[in-house]
Amino acid sequence: MQTAPFNFPAMIPLWMFPLALATGNTYVLKPTEKAPSASLLLAKHLHDLGLPPGVLNIIQGAKPTVDGIVTHPGIRAISFVGSNQAGEYIHDVGSRHGKRVQANLGAKNHATVMMNDADRDSTVKAVVGAAFGAAGQRCMALSVLILVGDLEESQSWMEQLVEEAMKLKVGNGFVEGVDVGPLISKDAKTRAESIIQQSIDQGATCMLDGRGVVVKGYETGNFLAPTVISLNQQQQYITHSTDSNAKPLSNPAYTEEIFAPVLTILTVPTLEDAISITNDNPYGNGCAIFTSSGGAARKFQYEIQAGQVGINVPIPVPLPFFSFTGNKGSIRGDVNFYGQSGVQFFTQLKTVTSNWQYRKGGD
């Protein structure tokens, strides 16, 4: 059984049910009520190809439907991708009812840039695409950028990032040339704008404010343009020794998963500070480093705790023959999605001990 999110309503089910069906299971798929149609189209295509009735089943509904599914004795395993609140609930309830549960939850993915040796132009383009693509509504979006090095140089980097972000076109995603579409709902837009304002009120600097953008023909749409927020105050470094209970690491632009086109930037003096701050983040979906130094890359990949690491790769989602290996607060359960882990999740280990000599009295 699977509950699927709104942001990738076809791709994420395709992580799960092909493996489940191939390993001999029937499957119940409950799409989010915010994007219910993609699952129906997938099921129709499979039906047209000859998949027998009852093998892939689509069920629509909200929390009462979920409660019925995760407690049903006929459901043996549950896959979930979505928010922490819903995922933790499904994991807890499903586990209490004896289900195997894998739940991919929230994220706050950090990218570290070694300003002294990273290629600036390609890095800026990569970060802008990873932060603002899909309007920031993906669990592997880059939402925090850590610049390592000189404070004055970091200002130049941020200015170039802002310039690149301003080139992105906001609008209807079905229109050619549009880079940033709308948020999923009015509530999502209101929440994102509220977090931006709270971060400013608590001392952050909004270098690019995407609030108030108006798209012609969609004046009441849920649009938020790319937004860039700097947490360094009074041109001071943020270090790992910064009191995590005080500003700026308690700023909501840093602590909240905004799920919108909002990039939070901080500047630190050393790679050690960048790694420590990233590791203190409760989430562990993914991270990246941009550098031309093999030594820096090696140190980063060995010491970082996030489950998916990119070296000059902004969104390090593994290829399908590997597995999606988020960890820490980004996952519940101990078996990852797709790849070999996916096969293990949808199968049950069995041990058979045989003795074919018993009729002859053999040992």
Residue pairs with C-beta under 8 A, 6 or more apart in sequence:
1 27
1 28
1 29
1 30
1 69
1 70
1 75
1 77
1 78
1 79
2 13
2 16
2 17
2 27
2 28
2 29
2 30
2 78
2 79
2 80
3 30
3 31
3 32
3 66
3 69
3 78
3 79
3 80
3 81
3 82
3 86
3 90
4 12
4 13
4 29
4 30
4 31
4 32
4 39
4 81
5 12
5 32
5 35
5 81
5 82
6 32
6 34
6 35
6 137
6 184
7 134
7 137
7 138
7 139
7 184
8 138
9 31
9 32
9 35
9 37
9 38
9 39
10 38
10 39
10 41
10 42
12 81
13 29
13 31
13 38
13 39
13 42
14 42
15 324
15 337
15 338
15 342
16 27
16 79
16 337
16 338
16 342
17 27
17 29
17 56
19 338
19 342
19 343
19 345
19 346
20 27
20 346
21 27
21 51
21 55
21 56
23 343
23 346
23 347
24 347
25 77
25 346
26 54
26 55
26 56
26 57
27 55
27 56
27 57
28 57
28 59
28 69
28 75
29 39
29 43
29 56
29 57
29 58
29 59
30 58
30 59
30 60
30 61
30 65
30 66
30 69
31 37
31 38
31 39
31 58
31 60
32 82
33 60
33 61
33 62
34 184
34 185
35 184
36 60
39 58
40 58
42 56
43 56
43 58
46 56
47 53
59 65
59 69
66 86
66 90
67 93
69 75
69 78
70 78
70 90
70 93
70 94
70 97
70 99
71 93
71 94
71 97
75 99
76 99
76 100
77 99
77 100
77 101
77 102
77 345
77 346
78 90
78 94
78 99
78 100
78 101
78 102
78 103
79 102
79 103
79 337
79 345
80 86
80 87
80 90
80 91
80 101
80 102
80 103
80 104
81 87
81 103
81 104
81 139
81 337
82 104
82 105
83 105
83 106
84 105
84 106
84 257
84 329
87 103
87 104
87 105
87 332
88 103
88 105
88 332
90 101
90 103
91 101
91 103
91 332
91 333
94 101
95 101
100 333
100 335
100 345
101 332
101 333
102 331
102 332
102 333
102 335
102 336
102 337
102 345
103 331
103 332
103 333
104 139
104 285
104 324
104 326
104 330
104 331
104 337
105 329
105 330
105 331
105 332
106 139
106 257
106 283
106 329
106 330
107 139
107 140
107 141
107 143
107 257
107 283
107 285
107 286
107 326
107 330
108 143
108 144
108 254
108 255
108 257
108 281
108 282
108 283
109 140
109 141
109 142
109 143
109 144
109 283
109 285
109 286
109 287
109 288
109 306
110 142
110 144
110 145
110 146
110 274
110 277
110 278
110 281
110 287
110 288
110 306
111 127
111 130
111 142
111 144
111 145
111 146
111 287
111 288
111 289
111 290
111 310
111 314
112 146
112 148
112 271
112 274
112 275
112 278
112 287
112 288
112 289
112 290
112 300
113 123
113 127
113 145
113 146
113 147
113 148
113 157
113 289
113 290
113 291
114 148
114 149
114 271
114 289
114 290
114 291
114 292
114 293
114 296
115 147
115 148
115 149
115 150
115 153
115 154
115 157
116 148
116 149
117 291
117 292
117 293
117 296
118 290
118 291
118 292
119 290
119 292
120 157
120 160
123 290
123 312
124 157
124 160
124 161
124 164
125 164
126 290
126 312
126 314
127 142
127 145
127 161
127 263
127 290
127 314
128 161
128 164
128 165
128 168
128 226
129 314
130 140
130 141
130 142
130 288
130 314
130 315
131 141
131 142
131 143
131 145
131 165
131 226
131 261
131 262
131 263
132 165
132 168
132 179
132 180
132 226
132 261
132 263
133 141
133 179
133 180
134 141
134 181
135 180
135 181
135 182
135 183
135 224
135 260
135 261
136 143
136 258
136 259
136 260
136 261
136 262
137 183
137 184
137 188
137 259
137 260
139 285
139 326
139 330
140 285
140 286
140 308
140 315
140 316
140 317
141 259
141 315
142 263
142 288
142 314
142 315
143 257
143 258
143 262
143 263
143 264
144 254
144 263
144 264
144 265
144 266
144 281
145 161
145 263
145 264
145 265
145 266
146 265
146 266
146 267
146 268
146 274
146 277
146 278
147 154
147 157
147 158
147 265
147 266
147 267
147 268
148 267
148 268
148 269
148 270
148 271
148 273
148 274
149 267
149 269
151 232
151 235
151 236
151 237
151 267
154 232
154 265
154 267
158 207
158 228
158 230
158 265
159 207
161 228
161 263
161 265
162 207
162 208
162 228
165 208
165 226
165 228
165 263
166 208
166 226
168 179
168 180
168 225
168 226
169 177
169 178
169 179
169 180
170 178
170 179
170 180
170 181
170 210
170 213
170 215
170 223
170 225
170 226
171 178
171 180
171 181
171 215
171 218
171 223
172 178
172 181
172 182
172 215
172 217
172 218
172 221
173 181
173 182
180 223
180 225
180 226
180 261
182 189
182 218
182 221
182 222
182 223
183 189
183 192
183 222
183 223
183 224
183 260
184 222
185 222
186 222
188 222
188 259
188 260
189 222
189 223
189 224
189 260
191 258
192 224
192 258
192 259
192 260
192 262
193 211
193 224
195 252
195 253
195 256
195 258
195 262
196 206
196 209
196 211
196 227
196 229
196 253
196 262
198 252
198 253
199 206
199 229
199 251
199 252
199 253
199 264
200 206
200 229
202 247
202 250
202 251
202 252
203 233
203 247
203 248
203 251
204 229
204 230
204 231
204 248
204 251
204 253
204 264
205 229
205 230
205 231
205 232
205 233
206 227
206 228
206 229
207 228
207 229
207 230
207 265
208 226
208 227
208 228
209 227
210 224
210 225
210 226
210 227
210 261
210 262
211 224
211 225
211 227
213 223
213 224
213 225
214 223
215 221
215 223
224 260
224 261
224 262
225 261
226 261
226 262
226 263
227 260
227 261
227 262
227 263
228 262
228 263
228 265
229 253
229 262
229 263
229 264
229 265
230 264
230 265
230 266
231 238
231 248
231 249
231 251
231 253
231 254
231 264
231 265
231 266
232 238
232 248
232 265
232 266
232 267
233 247
233 248
237 267
237 268
237 269
237 273
238 248
238 249
238 266
238 267
238 268
238 273
238 277
239 268
239 269
239 273
240 268
240 272
240 273
240 276
240 277
240 280
242 248
242 249
243 249
244 250
244 280
248 254
248 266
249 255
249 277
251 264
253 262
253 264
254 264
254 266
257 283
266 277
268 274
268 277
271 296
271 299
271 300
275 299
275 300
275 303
275 304
278 287
278 304
278 305
278 306
279 303
279 304
279 305
282 328
282 329
283 306
283 328
283 329
283 330
284 305
284 306
284 307
284 326
284 327
284 328
284 329
284 330
284 331
285 306
285 307
285 308
285 326
285 327
285 330
285 331
286 306
286 307
286 308
286 309
286 310
286 315
286 316
286 317
286 326
287 304
287 306
287 308
287 309
287 310
287 316
288 309
288 310
288 311
288 312
288 313
288 314
288 315
288 316
289 296
289 297
289 300
289 301
289 309
289 310
289 311
289 312
290 312
291 297
291 300
291 311
291 312
297 311
300 309
300 311
301 309
301 311
305 327
305 328
306 326
306 327
306 328
307 325
307 326
307 327
307 328
307 330
307 331
308 316
308 317
308 318
308 324
308 325
308 326
309 316
310 316
317 324
318 324
318 325
318 339
320 338
320 339
321 339
322 339
323 336
323 337
323 338
323 339
323 340
323 341
323 342
324 336
324 337
324 338
324 339
325 336
325 341
326 336
335 341
335 344
335 345
336 342
336 345
337 345
355 362
357 363
